Amino acid sequence: MKTHGELKGFWERRLRSDWTESGVGYAALGRAFNTWMYRVRAEVFDREAATLPLDLPEARVLDIGSGTGFYVRRWQGLGVRSIVGCDLTAAAVERLRGRFPGVEFHEVDIAEPGEVLERGAFDAVSAMDMLFHITDDARYRAALGSMAAALRPGGILVLSENFLRRPEQRGDHQVNHTLPWITEALEAAGFDVMRRVPMLVLMNAQVDANPVWRKLWGGLLRAVTLSEWTGSLAGSLLYPLERRLVRVLRESPTTELMICRRR
């Protein structure tokens, strides 16, 4: 397992060289395909966040692992006026401050935030596509504890994860935990799960699918995204189907969005 310092260095280098959807997304599939993928993510996030039991214009929101600011933009589009963002990397924070001059950003390791984040100050926290990059289980649980501490009682946590029904998968830069493990960790941190919905179905690695299908589909995706032109074409063709699938399916073989409430 990579050390925390090695992981931070990896993300510093990656975001310094590629501060785009591919830098924060599935880099092997290229920027054009990732752009289409993020269009689906945006629609799912907007749909689910719009139903939250919050007065969104008056809510105070914390976005963790802000990256390029994609979800900061989503919150703004929903009318949220008070947003604080944070990221593990200086590479992201420097650029985020330029892109969103009215938003407060901090370089923060959410597993060890120190005194940067005010306790109980936020109505909602978003942690999108970042928790599975915390490869140390103790740090993962500490990150959830920090999120709970930042929320007021009854506050909302919006997160995306892979929620495996199959056995856990571990790599140097990503760990895909099982649904029971994540649910238990959330409960231990003081959260009650409200709902879970597919965020993507076909436009991402099939981490929770049959191994044969996972390998075949992964190979096909990489083949059709060898160039930005073919990646854009593949994304545009899959996009309408993906929009339909994330609405009608209850489970996904890849990333899902979960909404929790702090007890």
Secondary structure, 3 states (H helix, E strand, C coil): CCCHHHHHHHHHHHHHHCCCHHHHCCHHHHHHHHHHHHHHHHHHHHHHHCCCCCCHHHCEEEEECCCCCHHHHHHHHCCCCEEEEEECCHHHHHHHHHHCCCCEEEECCCCCCCCCCCCCCEEEEEECCCHHHCCCHHHHHHHHHHHHHHEEEEEEEEEEECCECCCCEECCCCEECEHHHHHHHHHHHCEEEEEEEECCCCCCCCCCCCHHHHHHHHHHHHHHCCCHHHHHHHHHHHHHHHHHHHHHCCCCCCCEEEEEEEC
